[in-house]
Structure formats: C-alpha cells, structure tokens
Amino acid sequence: MSALTLNRSGREWFSSLPACLLLLAVVLFSTSSDIHNQMLRLGEQFWTGYYKLRVDIAPPECNPSRDIDAAVAAELAKESDLGDMAALLGSVEKDPADVRRSIERSVADCQASHASYQQLRDQLTPTVKAYRAVELFVADVIALGLESQRYILIVVVMLCAVTATLTRHHIAMRPMETRLDYTVSLTLQTIANAMLLGSSVIFRQTTLASEAAVSAEEMMLHNLWITGFAALTLASLYRLFRVPADLADGGSLNKALLAVPLYTVMCLISGTYFGLIGHASGIGIYLGKMMELSDMFLNVGLYVWVGMMLKQTRLATLVFNVFRPWRLPPEMLAVVAVLVAAIPTAYTGASGIFVIAAGAVIYSELRAAGARRQLALAATAMSGSLGVVLRPCLLVVVIAYLNREVTTDELFGWGIWVFVLTAVMFTAVALAVNRQSRFELAPASEAWPATLAALRSLLPYVAVIVAVVLFYRWALDVRMDEFSAPRLLPVILLAILVFEHISLKGRSHRDAEGLEVNHQGLERSVRTATNDTTAEIGALLLLLGLSVSIGGVIERSHLMETFPQSFDSAWSAMLLMVVILVVLGMIMDAFGAVILVSATVATIAYGSGIHPIHFWMVTLVAFELGYLSPPVALNHLLTRQVVGEAEVTAAQQEGGTFYQRHERIIMPLIAMGLSLLLVAFVPLLFY
C-alpha cells in the first residue's frame, strides 16, 4: 500500500475512515436488495421453480407404494373413535367404496409429492447449489443491513458529532472569536451534552423498570446512545480546557451567547422543560424516535457525502463555463446559478444540505465572474431554496410518507408550478432591484463557439452519469427516482471521481480559459470529501435530532391546542398557517418541522377546508422563507460556515445604501416573501 494511503491523521483514522466505511455499507446494503431481486428473477428464468430450490427439501413421509386393499380392510375393521357416544348418535356403517376412493386419493397425492420431490432433487445440480449459496448470502446481507440500520445511524451521528465538537464545527449564530466566546460556548455545550447523557440513562432505567419485556436489540440501542453521549460530553469537556491560542482576549457576554451552537440551545430549552414537568427522559425518548425514520436520516448523511464529493469534482466549474462566454452581468449569473442549483438541490433532499454541499463552489464561481459579495452571498443562501419542490426531493417523500392525504406524484406535479413562480420572483428581484451592471451580453457569434466547446467538456461527465443510471436500470431494474436517488448518487459521484482520476492523472490539463487544473487524485479526493462530510453530518444531524426534541416540547406543552382546531374561513386559517410555518422554519430543521407539522398544524388546515396539496406547497415555501429569515436564518448560517467568516465580514464592511449593505438578507426575503403570499392566498380565490 502506498505511503499516501497510510499517511492519515488521527482524525482520519478514527473518524473519517469509519464514517466512510459506514456510508459505503449503507449504499451496499441498499443496493444488495436490488441485486437480490434480480438474482431471484434470474434463478427463476434458468430453473423453473427456483423458489422451491432455495431451501433444503425434506422427503415426503408418506408411503407411495401403500397396499390399497390392505389399507381398505384395515380401515373397515377399525372401531369408531366415538366409543360410547356412537350408541347415542346411532351407528353408521362405513361404505367400502368411499373408503377405497379416499385411500386411492391419498396414495395418488403421496405419489405426486414423491415425484415432485424427486424432480426437485434432480434439478438441484452443483450449479444450482452454488448459485443458491450466493443468493442466500446476499439475502443474509440484506437482513443484516436492515437489522443494522438503526445501529449504523447512531454510530454515524455520535461519531460525527464528536468530530464536529473537536473541530469546533457546530452551527451557531456567530463563530467563536474571543476567549469569552469559547468559554461560554463550550461550557454550555458540556452542560447540554451531560443533559443528553443523563436523559438517555434515565430513559434506559425507565425502560428496564417497565413491565414490558425489553429485547436485546432495544438494549443495544440504549447502550449506544449512552456511550455516544458520554463520548460527546468528554469531547466538549476536553475542548473546554484546551483553549486555542489564536483567540482574542476580552469579548462581551451577549456576543458570546450567540456563539453557542443551535443544537445546544435547543437541548437546554427542551431539557429544562422536560425536567420541570418531571419527564427527564423526554429528550432521550424523542431522539429515539429518529430510529423510526432511520433510513431517512441515513439518506441525509449520504446526501451530504454526495455534496462533498461534488465539491471535489470539476463539474460545477464546467457548468459555469457554459455561461461564462456570454459575459452575463453578475445579477443574471446569480439567477442562472440559483436556477441551475435547483436540480441538484432536488437530489440532495433539502436546501440546507445543498448549501453545505455546494455553497462554497457557487460563491467562488460568482465572485470569479465579478459578482459583489452581498449578491454572491444572497445567491448562495438561496441556491437550495427553489429545488425543494422538485422531484425527487427527499423532504417531499417524507411529507407523503407521513400524510396519506397526498402522494408524491401530486406534490411533485404542483411543485413544478411553484418552482416556476419562485424562479420568476427571484429573477425579477435580482434584475430589477439594485442592479449595478449594464445589461450587455457578448455577441452570439463570439459566445456560441465557446459555449459549444464548454458543452463538449461536459459530455464525458454526462456519459458517466448515463452509464451508471442505465446500469442500474438494465442490470438491477432500478429507475432513478426519489426512492433510489440516495443510493445511486454516491455511486455516480464515485464514478465521476474515477473518471477524473483517469483522465487528469499524469498529464497537464488546462481548462477553457487556459488555467491549469490541479487534480489531487481519487484517494485524496474521497478522503478530503469524507473529512468535510464527518463534521457537517455531525453538525446537521445533531441539530436535526434536537429539532425533533423541540417539536416534542411544542407537542407536550399543548401549544397548538390554544389555537382553534378549525376555522370557518379558509383565509383566516391560511393567515395563521403562514405565520406558524414561517416561525417553525426559523427555529427548526426541515425534517423535524415536517414531523411536527404533520401531527399538529396539518389537521387544523384540513379541518378549515384548505386542500392538503395547497397546504403542503405553502409549507415548503414558508419553510424556505423561515430558513432565510433572521434572527436564526439557518441557510445564511450554513452559507457563512462554508464560505468563511472573512468573506461575510468583508461583505458587511461594503458601503452603499441600506439595501446594498444588507442585500444578502433582504433580497431573498423579498423574493420568497412575495412567492409565499402568492402561493398561499391566490389559490383561495378559486376555492
């Protein structure tokens, strides 16, 4: 093995490498199900009745050469089984003809069973046995994958959460810049982590004290949570006493509180509430509910990994190269970036995931094309906002899974029109408000040749993607849709990295502008992507899990019951829905918010006469507005996390009017706010 492969840091050995192997295991387990289905079909095509050959066949116990005459005589000689009751019921003479027919039928059935057994034995050739051994092994792998899914999720969450703690990568309102920021943040993190540990221990004790039997699998889940939170508490405690030397002295308490991670704030709120009502195991219980949707949360981890691998490829740069020859003004290029980003957003599940995955690439490309910082930050924050209503977005799949009133086809069908509306609104705001560049495109005669050349550079990537999709379609009978995307996309990105490794390795390569391309190789690309993935998964999934806990606080406090359970006017109900949904989007992660809304707000909307599809379209747009709205503005926090604090600080120092100084916040609010009003209230005119 090369020195490059072995030269790993401690974090890579104990965090990134295990996380990579676990994510690959998830892809393998999910793909093995498709492989197994095809193996069963192939076995049936080669050997008729293969389903019977899958198991060892026991020989029939009956006698096929039974003497019928002797059996009839023996049956007629038998006394009635009723004994003394026969006299009371009246004796009935056995008809010899009926007895013979019955025995003849049983002998015929026995002979047929033996013939079938012999036929199957003859079919059970060494080839069939070898094929069966492989097929049954794949079946065992699938069973192991299904049984291990919840365990893998806990290990991934806790492993990545510890990594995020040690690398100071949790999502907060502002970074830790001073020693006071660091001390306050890590102290509260330690308290919150200890609270999580205590709640998990109490939940385990409560489960053991209950009369219901506790399975070994359930105990394993409890022990994994406790072990994980113990490690997380020790990690934050270690960080608390290992103050970095690069922090400035001083600081203010107000700013220090803003440096506390959002998951910590959610934990302190929910833990305090559950403690006050005498339900100390509450956080542990609601975190345990993640296990009910373990496949969904693992898909979130896969999507983050996909995004980090995408960042290691040249794909985003090559896509921007297609538009660069036209010399688009920065505002129009920002529109193009947001619209193009809608497609990968739909495949990465939610806007926050895409911002984490590709935000840095979009920002750097917009800045390289001449976009001002405020505009580039606004476009980056919005890059994941338009595609959440398009197929095959995981968030829409979760909505359909939790709500029988709607289907994915209905939601995606209307989602296209919502996407068109939000795209038009963003385009109008970007081009009409604060446009600072002249609208002068390059001549078509000059731009088209360069565009076609850039498109030719994309053709090999398209071929790789099509090859993987067609392989799954023809070899495994798996279509690329919202259900298969989580397991196809990692394979597609790995195939692209392999292609770049082969095509760029060992020779100088220059892009369309003559700049040399530095490709770091397959192993290093996957390693770098996984290093980025571990911290991001830890920050995102821990935040998501505590969002579910906050949802539990809202649910147990019966806050939603203070509102009427139905309204006479759909307009009044919709006004309340819009306010509630935007607020939930401001304080909760998308998946946790959907779970809460499905259990509470949705029933009020349905009871008030709001159509379910209309309600969920409003919900998706309202969530996106919430993610872009202060004081939390999650998508802006994620943008700052991937772009860097220095760029955001530099943008804030740029002068101009009030709008220009705060364009990164105001422009998305105007675009999504107008879209929400139109989506929410215009359809009511046609009720």
PyMOL commands that set and color helices and strands:
alter all, ss='L'
color gray80, all
select helices_A, chain A and resi 3-6+10-46+50-53+68-77+85-89+96-123+126-166+179-209+216-241+253-258+262-276+282-312+315-326+330-348+351-368+373-382+387-389+394-402+408-432+444-475+485-504+522-556+559-562+570-587+590-599+601-607+612-627+634-643+645-652+658-661+663-681+683-686
alter helices_A, ss='H'
color red, helices_A
deselect
rebuild
show_as cartoon
